[in-house]
Amino acid sequence: MSEFEPILLANVNAENSHTRSVYESTGGYAALRQVLGQMSKTDLIELVKASGLRGRGGAGFPTGLKWTFLPKDHPGPIYFCLNADESEPGTFNNRILMEEDPHQVIEGLILSCFATNTTTAYFYMRYEYPLAWERVQAAVDECYAAGYLGKNILGSGYDLDIFLHRGAAAYICGEETGLIESLEGKRAWPRIKPPFPAVEGVFHKPTVVNNVETVACVRHIAERGAEWFRSMGVPPDPENPRDPGSFGPKLYCLSGHVEKPGCYEAPLGITVNELIERFGGGVWKGRKAKAAIPGGISMGLLTADEFDCPLDFAGPGRYKCLGLGTAAVVVMDETVSMVDFLLNSSQFFAHESCGQCTPCREGTSWALKMMQRIKAGRGRLIDLDLLLEIGDNIGIIPGTTICGLADGAAWPLKNGIRKFRDEFEDYIRRTNPEGYAETDPVPALEVIGAH
């Protein structure tokens, strides 16, 4: 990677970076003034489309294109939901932006609302982020006082109100329709689509849902232009007509067994190796790496031999992972047990499944029970095939669930067992020497423990 100057994190280390005065001293809200004074809503949408910006929340859908799905000439209201329910394990880039530079997020949100003809925005924030809540609310208050929010913003005739809404600590609320259900005061069960939120979202009105880092990028695209944004990242794969490319800067969360965990900014396409060595200071304690999660636990696993994987929207998929996800890289050194990793992963998804879809509810539950039995020394080799069968048959990719939580639960199973099968088999043989080859049904772990 050539020399790169951070854009999204440019203000983070400045004293009082969360205040309006510091933000404005570095050019903050100049883009808003320029857009409201010179551009139409359509012009801004076309600019974002031309930039190639894709959603940073996990799915990577083209942002400008998503905005065009709103019904034309709709009488309103149209709502905008900012997804700040950052619950993917290993992910904390939105928290950094909200705590350290909330005005960057708010300016991007105002611009995004202007483009989509929205007059009411809901800032849906993860419950466990008290400092982010405090600073975002203070920033919103500063914006009302300065005329950046409310009626007739900067004399443009455009009105916008932002309301903060605190989530209830549920992973499923990161899914856009689960978020919408929660915002409406209901149980956060994702909705069947279609209709998509752009047609029928909050309160049955057209709604846009974008994440925090996505709207922060909008601010810089409005200021610097589409060509600047496209000058970073990875162009489309000419052999894949469905790949629109991966453009712009990206915030990478790096945690686990590295010397310097943290949130780092780099152009899309940096490799896992480069992220670990250049930013993370290498694997800690002089040990060797064993595996890494490329973009949050739901994306699956890379082996140490696959660390040449580029961290763009298409890269992890070429290494049999689900995708880039939230770009949260979690590194595991050679001492980590893959049995422990998969047990931990299964516990998380079984707990967070909303239970609406039978394949997800039952699949995550039975995967956890089998992993608990394996960990307890009662595993069978056939259990590995049963776990793979669960992984291959739950999720929206095989078309059995409403949302993607089951896919997130499946990929650690599929990657963990297929890429580290020898380790799983060795563990089962060592801990259950008399029963590892059993194929008949076995008692539940609770019954075994009672004897």
C-alpha positions in Angstrom: 0.0 0.0 0.0 1.4 3.4 -1.0 1.3 6.3 1.5 -2.2 7.1 2.6 -3.6 10.0 4.5 -6.5 9.1 6.8 -9.8 10.9 5.9 -12.4 9.4 8.2 -10.1 9.3 11.2 -8.4 12.6 10.4 -9.8 14.4 13.5 -9.9 11.6 15.9 -6.7 12.4 17.8 -7.4 16.2 18.1 -8.3 17.6 21.5 -12.1 18.0 21.8 -12.6 16.4 18.4 -16.2 15.7 19.3 -17.2 19.3 19.4 -18.6 21.5 16.6 -15.9 24.2 17.0 -13.1 21.7 16.4 -15.0 20.1 13.5 -15.7 23.4 11.8 -12.0 24.5 12.2 -11.0 21.6 9.9 -13.6 22.4 7.2 -16.6 20.8 8.8 -20.0 21.6 7.4 -18.5 23.3 4.3 -19.7 20.4 2.2 -23.2 20.9 3.6 -23.2 24.6 2.8 -22.0 23.9 -0.7 -24.5 21.2 -1.5 -27.5 23.1 -0.1 -26.4 26.2 -2.0 -25.5 24.7 -5.3 -26.8 21.1 -5.8 -30.2 19.5 -6.3 -31.2 16.3 -4.6 -30.9 14.4 -7.9 -27.4 15.8 -8.4 -26.2 14.5 -5.0 -27.7 11.1 -5.7 -25.9 10.9 -9.0 -22.7 12.0 -7.4 -22.9 9.2 -4.8 -23.8 6.7 -7.5 -20.8 7.8 -9.6 -18.5 7.4 -6.6 -19.2 3.7 -6.3 -19.8 4.0 -2.6 -21.1 0.7 -1.2 -22.7 0.2 2.3 -20.1 -0.3 5.0 -22.6 -2.1 7.3 -21.9 -5.6 6.0 -23.9 -6.2 2.8 -21.9 -3.8 0.6 -24.9 -2.7 -1.5 -24.3 0.4 -3.7 -25.5 3.3 -1.7 -26.6 5.7 -4.4 -28.5 2.9 -6.2 -30.3 2.0 -2.9 -31.5 5.6 -2.6 -33.1 5.5 -6.1 -35.4 2.7 -4.9 -37.5 5.2 -3.1 -40.8 5.8 -4.9 -40.7 8.8 -7.3 -42.8 11.8 -6.3 -43.9 10.3 -3.1 -46.0 12.8 -1.0 -44.1 11.8 2.1 -43.1 11.4 4.7 -39.9 9.6 3.9 -37.8 8.4 6.8 -34.1 7.8 7.2 -32.7 5.3 9.7 -29.1 5.5 10.6 -28.0 2.1 11.7 -25.6 2.5 14.7 -26.5 -0.8 16.3 -22.9 -2.0 15.9 -23.2 -5.6 17.4 -21.0 -7.7 15.1 -18.3 -9.3 17.3 -14.9 -7.6 16.8 -16.5 -4.4 15.3 -16.0 -1.0 16.8 -15.4 1.4 14.0 -18.8 3.1 14.3 -18.1 3.6 18.0 -14.9 5.4 17.2 -16.6 7.8 14.8 -19.5 8.5 17.1 -17.4 9.1 20.2 -14.5 11.0 18.6 -16.0 12.8 15.5 -19.8 12.7 15.7 -20.2 15.9 13.6 -18.7 14.1 10.6 -21.4 11.5 11.0 -24.1 14.1 11.4 -23.0 16.1 8.4 -23.0 13.0 6.3 -26.4 12.1 7.6 -27.9 15.5 6.8 -26.5 15.3 3.3 -27.9 11.8 2.9 -31.3 12.9 4.1 -31.3 15.9 1.7 -30.5 13.6 -1.2 -33.4 11.2 -0.3 -35.9 14.0 0.5 -36.1 13.0 4.1 -37.3 15.4 6.8 -37.1 13.0 9.8 -34.1 10.8 10.6 -33.8 8.3 13.4 -30.3 7.6 14.8 -30.6 4.1 16.1 -27.7 3.4 18.5 -26.5 0.4 20.3 -27.5 0.4 24.0 -24.0 -0.4 25.2 -22.5 2.8 23.8 -23.2 5.4 26.6 -20.3 7.7 25.7 -21.3 7.7 22.0 -24.9 8.4 23.0 -23.8 11.4 25.1 -21.6 12.9 22.4 -23.9 12.3 19.5 -26.8 13.9 21.5 -24.6 16.9 22.4 -23.5 17.2 18.7 -27.2 17.1 17.6 -28.0 19.9 20.1 -25.1 22.0 18.8 -26.4 21.5 15.2 -29.8 22.8 16.1 -28.2 25.8 17.8 -26.1 26.5 14.7 -28.9 26.2 12.2 -27.7 22.9 10.7 -30.8 21.1 11.9 -34.4 22.1 12.2 -36.5 24.4 9.9 -35.0 26.1 6.9 -31.4 24.8 7.3 -28.9 27.5 6.4 -31.7 29.4 4.6 -32.1 26.6 2.0 -35.7 25.9 2.6 -34.8 22.3 3.6 -36.1 21.0 7.0 -34.7 18.1 9.0 -35.1 16.7 12.5 -32.9 14.0 14.0 -34.1 11.8 16.9 -31.8 9.5 18.8 -33.2 6.1 19.6 -31.4 3.6 21.9 -31.6 -0.1 21.0 -32.1 -2.9 23.5 -28.8 -4.7 23.0 -30.0 -7.3 20.4 -27.8 -8.4 17.6 -30.8 -8.9 15.3 -31.5 -5.2 15.4 -28.5 -4.7 13.1 -30.7 -6.2 10.3 -32.5 -3.3 8.8 -36.0 -4.6 9.1 -35.4 -5.9 12.6 -34.2 -2.4 13.4 -37.3 -0.9 11.9 -39.6 -3.2 14.0 -37.6 -2.3 17.1 -37.9 1.4 16.3 -41.7 1.0 16.1 -41.7 -0.4 19.6 -42.2 -4.0 18.5 -40.3 -7.3 18.9 -37.3 -7.1 16.6 -38.4 -9.8 14.2 -37.0 -9.1 10.7 -39.7 -8.7 8.0 -40.3 -10.8 5.0 -39.1 -8.9 1.8 -40.6 -7.6 -0.5 -41.8 -5.1 0.3 -38.4 -3.6 1.0 -37.9 -0.7 3.3 -37.5 1.7 0.4 -41.2 1.1 -0.4 -42.6 0.2 3.1 -40.3 0.8 6.1 -40.8 2.8 9.3 -44.6 3.3 10.0 -45.2 1.8 6.6 -43.6 4.7 4.8 -40.6 4.7 2.4 -37.4 4.4 4.4 -33.7 4.4 3.8 -31.4 2.5 6.2 -27.7 3.2 6.0 -24.9 2.7 8.5 -22.6 5.2 10.3 -19.5 4.8 8.3 -21.5 4.9 5.0 -22.9 8.4 5.7 -19.6 9.6 6.9 -18.2 8.8 3.5 -21.0 10.8 1.8 -19.7 13.9 3.5 -16.3 13.5 1.9 -17.7 12.5 -1.5 -19.8 15.7 -1.5 -16.7 17.7 -0.7 -14.0 16.0 -2.8 -16.0 14.4 -5.7 -16.6 11.0 -7.1 -13.2 10.7 -8.9 -11.4 11.3 -5.7 -13.3 8.5 -4.0 -12.7 6.1 -6.9 -9.0 6.8 -6.9 -8.8 4.4 -3.9 -9.7 0.8 -3.7 -10.2 -2.0 -6.2 -11.8 -1.7 -9.6 -14.5 -4.1 -10.8 -13.4 -7.6 -11.8 -13.8 -7.7 -15.6 -14.6 -11.4 -15.4 -17.4 -10.9 -12.9 -20.2 -8.7 -14.3 -21.9 -8.6 -10.8 -18.8 -6.9 -9.2 -19.2 -3.1 -9.1 -15.8 -2.7 -7.5 -14.7 -1.7 -4.0 -13.8 2.0 -3.8 -12.8 4.5 -1.2 -11.3 4.4 2.3 -12.3 1.8 4.9 -12.1 1.5 8.6 -10.7 -1.8 9.7 -11.0 -3.1 13.2 -8.1 -5.2 14.2 -8.2 -7.2 17.4 -7.3 -10.6 18.9 -3.7 -11.8 19.1 -1.8 -8.8 17.7 0.6 -6.4 19.3 -1.4 -3.2 18.6 -5.1 -3.8 18.3 -7.2 -0.8 17.1 -9.2 0.8 14.4 -7.2 1.7 11.3 -8.0 3.4 8.1 -6.7 2.2 4.7 -8.0 1.9 1.1 -10.2 -1.0 0.4 -8.2 -4.0 -0.8 -5.4 -4.0 1.8 -4.5 -7.6 2.6 -4.9 -9.3 5.9 -1.1 -9.7 6.2 -0.5 -6.1 5.6 -3.1 -5.0 8.1 -1.6 -7.3 10.7 2.1 -6.4 10.0 1.9 -2.7 9.1 -0.8 -1.6 11.5 -1.1 -4.3 14.1 2.6 -4.8 14.8 2.5 -8.5 14.0 1.2 -11.4 15.9 1.7 -11.0 19.6 4.3 -12.7 21.9 6.4 -13.8 18.9 3.9 -16.5 18.1 2.6 -17.6 14.7 -0.9 -17.0 13.4 -3.3 -19.8 13.1 -6.5 -18.2 11.7 -8.3 -14.9 11.3 -11.9 -13.8 11.0 -11.9 -11.4 8.0 -14.8 -9.2 8.7 -16.7 -10.1 11.9 -17.5 -13.6 13.2 -20.3 -14.1 10.7 -17.9 -14.0 7.8 -16.2 -17.3 8.6 -12.5 -18.0 8.9 -9.2 -17.6 7.0 -6.3 -19.9 7.7 -2.8 -18.4 8.2 -2.0 -19.6 4.6 -4.8 -17.4 3.3 -3.6 -14.1 4.8 -2.9 -12.8 1.3 -6.7 -12.3 1.1 -7.5 -8.7 0.0 -10.0 -7.0 2.3 -12.4 -5.7 -0.3 -16.0 -6.6 -0.9 -15.0 -9.5 -3.3 -11.8 -10.7 -1.7 -12.9 -12.9 1.2 -15.4 -14.7 -1.0 -12.6 -16.1 -3.1 -11.3 -17.8 0.1 -14.6 -19.4 0.8 -15.8 -16.8 3.3 -19.1 -15.1 3.3 -17.6 -11.7 2.5 -16.0 -8.5 3.9 -18.8 -7.9 6.4 -17.8 -5.1 8.8 -14.1 -5.4 8.0 -13.4 -6.5 11.6 -10.4 -8.7 11.6 -9.8 -10.9 14.6 -6.5 -12.7 14.7 -6.0 -16.1 16.5 -2.5 -17.4 17.3 -1.3 -20.9 17.3 -2.4 -21.6 20.8 -6.1 -21.2 20.0 -8.3 -24.3 20.0 -10.7 -24.4 17.0 -13.1 -26.4 19.1 -13.2 -23.5 21.6 -13.6 -21.0 18.8 -16.6 -22.9 17.3 -18.2 -23.4 20.7 -18.0 -19.7 21.4 -19.3 -18.8 18.0 -22.2 -21.3 18.3 -23.1 -19.9 21.8 -23.3 -16.4 20.4 -25.6 -17.2 17.4 -27.9 -19.5 19.4 -28.3 -16.7 21.9 -28.9 -14.0 19.3 -31.3 -15.8 17.0 -34.7 -14.2 17.2 -36.4 -17.6 16.8 -38.7 -16.5 14.1 -37.4 -18.9 11.4 -37.4 -22.7 12.3 -34.1 -23.5 10.4 -32.2 -20.7 12.3 -33.9 -21.3 15.7 -33.4 -25.1 15.6 -30.1 -25.1 13.6 -28.3 -22.7 15.9 -29.6 -24.5 19.0 -28.6 -28.0 17.8 -25.2 -26.8 16.6 -24.6 -25.4 20.1 -25.7 -28.6 21.8 -23.4 -30.7 19.6 -20.5 -28.4 20.2 -21.1 -28.6 23.9 -21.1 -32.4 23.7 -17.9 -32.4 21.7 -16.2 -30.0 24.2 -17.3 -32.3 27.0 -15.6 -35.3 25.5 -18.7 -37.0 24.1 -18.2 -36.1 20.5 -18.5 -38.4 17.5 -16.9 -38.1 14.1 -20.3 -38.1 12.6 -21.1 -34.9 14.5 -18.8 -33.0 12.2 -20.9 -34.0 9.2 -24.1 -33.2 11.0 -22.7 -29.7 11.8 -21.8 -29.2 8.2 -25.3 -30.3 7.2 -26.7 -27.6 9.5 -24.3 -25.0 8.1 -25.2 -25.9 4.5 -29.0 -25.7 5.0 -29.7 -22.6 7.0 -29.7 -19.0 5.8 -31.0 -16.8 3.1 -28.4 -18.1 0.7 -30.1 -21.6 0.5 -33.4 -19.7 0.9 -34.6 -21.0 4.3 -34.7 -17.9 6.5 -35.9 -14.4 6.4 -32.7 -12.6 7.3 -29.0 -13.3 7.2 -28.3 -14.2 10.9 -28.4 -17.9 10.0 -25.8 -17.4 7.3 -23.6 -15.7 9.9 -24.0 -18.7 12.2 -23.4 -21.1 9.3 -20.1 -19.8 8.0 -18.0 -20.4 11.1 -19.3 -23.9 11.1 -18.5 -24.5 7.5 -15.1 -22.8 7.5 -14.1 -24.1 10.9 -14.7 -27.7 10.2 -13.7 -27.8 6.5 -10.5 -25.8 7.0 -9.5 -27.4 10.4 -11.1 -30.8 10.2 -8.0 -32.7 11.3 -7.9 -30.7 14.5 -11.6 -31.5 15.2 -11.2 -35.2 14.5 -8.1 -35.4 16.6 -9.9 -33.7 19.5 -12.9 -36.1 19.3 -10.6 -39.2 19.1 -8.5 -38.1 22.1 -11.4 -37.0 24.3 -13.8 -39.9 23.4 -11.6 -42.9 22.6 -14.4 -45.4 23.1 -17.2 -43.6 21.4 -15.8 -41.4 18.7 -16.9 -43.9 15.9 -20.4 -44.3 17.3 -23.1 -43.6 14.7 -26.3 -44.4 16.7 -28.1 -41.6 18.5 -26.5 -40.7 21.8 -28.1 -39.3 25.0 -28.2 -35.6 25.4 -25.3 -34.0 27.4 -27.6 -33.3 30.4 -28.6 -37.0 30.6 -25.0 -38.1 30.4 -24.0 -35.7 33.2 -26.7 -37.2 35.4 -25.0 -40.6 35.5 
